[in-house]
Amino acid sequence: MQNIGSETSKGYVLVTGGAGYIGSHTVVELINANYVPIVIDNLNNGYVEALNRIEVITGFRVEFHKIDLMNEVALSQLFDIRPITMVIHFAGYKSVTESVSKPLSYYDNNITGTLNLLKVMQAHNVKNIVFSSSANVYGNAETVPITEDLRHAATNPYGRTKMFVEAILKDQCISDAEWNCILLRYFNPVGAHPSGLIGEDPHDIPNNLVPYITQTAIGKREFLSVFGGDYETPDGTGIRDFIHVVDLARGHIAALDHISKNPGCVAYNLGTGRGYSVLEMVAAIGRAAGKDVPYKIVDRRPGDIGVSYADPSKAQRELGWKAVYNQNDMCEHAWKWQSMNPNGYRDAINNELYGAFRIH
């Protein structure tokens, strides 16, 4: 396999957490857009096998270093030897439920890790970053669709870490006008690469709805628990803005391209602008799988809200980005990934098709 030619590339981009779900899809889109990605990941939520699959998809071998952002020395050494000009920052703990039971761990990892990254960037005069934020910063938004100017009211430690990191990045841009920080607030990423080679592979119990549905459809779980059937929605279940992970990944490319305009610190919602209910998603995956997905309505979870979806018009207006995949695409691709990889990447770790990936 070949490497991307630095002579024609748009620059070297460090991707923290690049072996994870959203990170791996973004690496594919970076290669397609002629950026040169360098991936670091501690593999707590990522897989080296995802990088092998990226090579199969794109024909390019991605440079990978197993580095934890808590290791500032190792991170600095990487910046010493690579001409990194931009960073996409995905790395961090990401479970809302776990953050409630382990708040100190989340604050330490997500905030301290980011501070280490920013200090190393500052020392190496790298001042362009795209941050993986979340709609969690809005908390229980009082109105929908949700616009970027709504007040921050995160309701859990995970969401607050995103909120605090956004504040840190804003302060950094105020202190130094050469910094550009684009904050991408995701709604509900779903789906997988259309090839079925990379997708969402939770290390443990899924944090997100769609892997629960597909694991139930394939028989790994007896039934899906649907939290709440008495919301003021057409079918009584919660409504969320689900966005295809490839659309989301392309949003990061649009953000990187926008950095050349020196926008300073600016936030964008990445969503489709419409919502689907839990039962609508269950039905759509059932259609993709050709079977009914068993489910049970159970009590609401504390803090859950009935309806949440984005107003993504700012991203379309300023970044030229818009989601193109529809609900059927999301669910068909999620099912293709699940059916091709019943146990995720673990099914192919030793498969000769993908070979062994050398960790730097």
N, C-alpha and C positions, 0 to 999 in steps of 0.2 A: 504494500500500500504506500501511497505517496504522501508527502506533506504539503501544506499550503505554501505557495511561494510568497516569501516576504516582500518581494519586489512589487507585486501587484495587490497585496493585501491592504485593507483599510486600517490595520494596526493590530497589536497584540492586546487581547482582552483577558484579564484574570477572571475566572468564574469560580467564586467560592461556593462550595456545595454543588459542584457541577456534575456529580455522579448521582444526584437525587432525581426525583420525579420531574419537577419543572426545570431544574438545571440541565438535565440530559437533553430534554427537548430543545432548550434554548441553545445548547452547544451545536445541535444539528443545524438550527437556523443561522447561527453565527457563521458556520462553515459555508452554508448556502449563500450567505451575504458577503462572503470573502473577507471576513474577519478571521484572525488567528486566535482561537481559544486556548488558554492554558488553565487546566482544571486543578483545583485543590479540593480535597474532601477528607474528613476523618473517618468516613464510611459508617458513621453511626446510623444514618438514614439513607445512605447511598450504596451503590454496588459497582465494583470494578467491571462486572459483566455488562453493565449499561454502556460503558465506554467501548467495550468490544463490539457491541451491537451498533454503536454510532459509526464505527469503522466500516461495518458491513453496509450500513445505509448510505454513507457519504463517500466511501473510498479513501478517507483520510484518517490517519492515526493521530489521535489527540494526545498532547503532552499532559501527563498526570503526575501529581505529587501528593502523597499522603501527608497532609499537613493539617493540624488543628489550629484554628485562629487563636486559641489560648497560648500557642507557642509563638510568641512574637519574634524570637530569634530566627527560627526556621523560616518564618514568613519574610523577614527582612533579607535573609540570604537568597531567597528566590527572586526578590526584586533586584538584588545586586546583579544577578546573572541573566535576567530576561528584560527586554525593552518594553515593559508593560506601560501602556498609556491610558487604559481605561479598566474599570472594575465593574462586574455585575455581582452583587452580593446577595446570595441565597442562604448561606450557611447559618444554621441556628436551630434550636429546638422548636417544635411546631405543633405540639398537641395542646389544645385548649384544656382538655380534661386533666392531663398530666400537670399542666402549669398551675392548676388550682391546688394540687396536692404537693407540688414541689416548686413553690414560687422562688425561693432563693436560688435554686439551680438554674431556673429560667433567666432570672435577672443577671446572674453571674455570667452565664454562657452567652446569652444573646447581646447583652450590653457590653460586657468586658471584651468579648471577641471582636465586636465592631470597633470599639475604641482602639484595640491593638491594630486592627486593619487600617484605621484612619491615621494612626500615628506613623505606621510604616509608609503609607501612601504619602503623607506630608514630608517625611524624611527623604523620599525619593522623587519629590516634585510631581507626583501623580495626583491630579486634582479633578478627575472625572469619575463619577460613580452612579450606577443605577441600583437602587435599593429595592429589594423584594419586601414590600410592605403588605398590608392586608386591610380589607374592609372591616376587620375587627376593630380598627381604630375608631370607627363611628359608634360602636356599641349598639344600643337599641335606638336606632335612628328614628326621629319623630315623624319624618316624612319620607315618601318614596315618589319618584326615583331619587337615589342618594347622589348629591352633588359634592364636589370636592371641598366646598366651603362650609359644610356642616361642621358643627363643633365636635371635637374629639371627646368620646365618652366611653372608652374601652371598659369592658365589664369583667375582664379576667387578666391574670398576669401575662399570658402570651400576648394579648392585644396591647397591654400596656408597654411591653418591651418594644413592640413596633412603634407605638406612639412616642416613647422616649427616644428611640433611635432617630425617628424623624426630626424631633426637636434638636438633637445633637447635630444632625446634618444641616438643619436650617441655621443654627448658630455658627457652624463652620463656614458656611457661605457668607454670612454677615461679616465674619472676621476677615475673610479673604475673598475678594471679588473674583479671583481666578478659579475658584472652586465651582463646579457644576454638579448638583445632586438631583437626580430625577427619582421621585418616590412613586412607585407603581403599586397602587392599592388593588389587590386581586379580590375578585368575588369568589366563586366556587369552581376551581379548576377540575375538569373531568376529561375523560377520554384518553387516547393514546396515539402514538404515531400511526398513520394509516397502514404501515407495513406490519404492525403487530409485534415488532421487534423490541420496542421500548415502551414502557407504560408505568403505571403506579403499582409499586410492590411494597406494601407496608411490612416493616420488619416484624410487627406484632399485630395487635388488634387494629383494624383500620380506623383512622381518625375521620375519614370522609365517607359520605353516603354511597357513592357509586361502587367502590370496591366491596362494600358490604353487600350490595345488590348482586354484583357479578359473582362473588364468592358463594352467595346463596343459590344463584341460578346454576352454578356448576356443581353444586352439591357439597361444598365444603362447610356450609352452615345449614342448619335445619330450616330456619326461617329468618326473615328480616324483621327486626323490631322497629316500628315506625313510632317515633316519639310525638304523640299528640295527634288526635283526630278531631279536635273541637276548635280549631282556629277559625277565624272569620274569613275563610277562603272557600272557593267553590266546592272542593271535596273535603274540607276540614283539616287538611295537612299543610304544613309549612311550605312557603314558596320562596325559592332562592334563584339567584342569577347564576346559572351554570355556564361556564365558558370553556371551550375546547382548549386543551393544553397547547396545541400547536398555534392557535390564535394568540394565546397568552405569550408564548415564546416569541412570536413575531412582534409583539408589543415591545419587547426588550430591544429588538433590532431597531425599531422606529425610535425608541428612546436614545439609543447610542447615536443614531444618525442626527438626532436633534441636538445632541450635546455640542456639535460643531458651531451652533448658533450662540453658544455661551448663555444659556437661559438662566443660570443661577440655580436656585432651589425651587422646584416646582413639582406638584403632585398631580397624578392622573389616575382616574378609575379605569380598570380594565375589566369590562363586563360586556354583556350583549345588549343590555338595556331592557330585557324582559325576563320574567321569571317563570319557572316551572315548579309545580308542586311535587312533593315526594312521590305521591302515587302516579303522577304523570311520568316520572323518571322510571319508576318500577315497571310501568306498562311498556315504555319504550325499550327498555333492556329486555323485557320479556319477548317483545316482537323480534329484536335482534337475535335472541337466543332460540327463538321458536318454541318457547315454553312459558308457562305461568310461573311467576316467582312467588313463593309462599311468604306471607307477611302477617304480622299481628300488630294491631294498634295498641300501644302502651301509653303510660302517663307521659306528659310533657317533661322535658328536662328543665331544671331551674335556669332561668336566664334566656331561654330560647324565645324567639319572636316569630310572629306569624308570617310577615312578608318583608323581603329585602331584595332589592335589585338596583342596579347602577344606572346613573345617567352617564354614559360614556362619550358624550358629545365633545367634551373638551379634548380628549385624546384624538378623536377624529379630526377636529378642527386644527389642532396645533401639531400633532404628530403625523397626521395623515393615516392613522391606523383605525381599522374597524374589524370586528369579528366577522368571519365569513362562514364558519361551520355552523350547521343547525343542530337541533336536538337529536335527530336521527343519526347524523354523523357522529356526534359525541358518544352515543350509546352503542352504535355499531362498532366503532373503533375500540371502545372499552371492552366490549364482548370479544372482539377479535384478539385483543391482547390476552384476556383471561383464558380463552379457549386454547390459544396457542401455547400459553404458559400457565398451566393450572396451579403450579406452585411458584409462580414468579420466576425470577432469575435463577433460583436454585435448581430449576429443572435442567438448565443448560450450562451450569458452571463448568462441567467437565466435557461438554460437547465439543468435539474436534472442529466443528464448523466455525467456532468463534476463536479458538486457540487461547493462549495465555497472554494476559496483558501484564507488561512489566511495570511494577510500581517503582517510581524514582525515590 
